Amino acid sequence: MPAVDKPLEELQKYLGISPCPKDFDAFWDKSLAEQRATDPAVELIPSTTIQLKNTETFDLFFTGVGGSRVYAKYLRPKNSPDPHPAILAFHGYSGSGGEWQDYLSFVSEGYSVAVMDCRGQGGRSEDLGSVKGTTLRGHIMRGMDDSPEKLLFRQIFLDTAQLFRVVSSFDEVDETRIGSFGGSQGGALSVVCAALEPRIKRCVSLYPFLSDYKRVWEMGLDKNAYDDMRYYFMRFDPLHEREEEIFNRLGYIDIQNLAARIKAEVLMCLTLADDICPPSTQFATFNKIQSPKIGKIYPDYGHQTPPGFMDQMFNFFTKL
């Protein structure tokens, strides 16, 4: 096994080192109440980007907490019996929901699919949040010098639950047969969606991001996707005098702290040569999931999708 992290036998028992704030559950219960009180003001507009014989495509807009309009691609089969299952898909950090054709395999099997663009990243979703402090580097630290309610990833996490609320309300969708899916940041948001919305039935996550921040820093991997952590410490806390406070605040948006809330069945891709989302941070989340789960371990793979896993994912979702 590549020597990126701990030995496998230790990884399989590892539960993370980042703190969990004492009011974590109350924080998220209050946050979810805010999300549920936010009128999504749904717009579903037929897309002119692509025209297909057997699939209807729509530009979906809804309002998330703080008033930002969030965009998602929405695809549904033209002739599938209703109600049918749906997949909520999430993209990697800084990107977007990608191409319509990426999701046609699901639609061909009778699923609707909603692919959310994260606020302020590479897609069409708005980020209206105004916060104190720096906004120069990345989204992890956005809002660090404000209240925890201003953390940008709090809002993005809540957008995943709002997406479920919107899609589950559609007449063609069976709200008891909805799954979540994504890799890296998308893998984190798939976990988050299942944690914040217990009606998610099945969850697939590949090498999830946004887990066990202190472990990332301890390993010296606060670079690449995590580089805004390094920037923040260098510019605003060079002596690490606020280190305990900062990692405690990051605990509100650490997916390992949400994992125990999951009720869904989970399939996770765990890559042991990953130096972007280190294996220990992946296992910190996986090991805290208490619902039925399957972990597929790939010793030689880094931050990349191993061959055969997407077929396993597809088979897993056929049981929705």
Helices and strands as residue ranges (DSSP letters): H 8-11, H 24-37, E 43-46, E 55-63, G 65-67, E 69-77, E 84-90, G 100-103, H 104-108, E 112-116, G 148-150, H 152-168, E 173-183, H 185-196, E 202-206, H 213-218, G 224-226, H 227-236, H 243-250, G 251-253, H 255-258, G 259-261, E 265-271, H 279-286, E 293-298, H 309-317
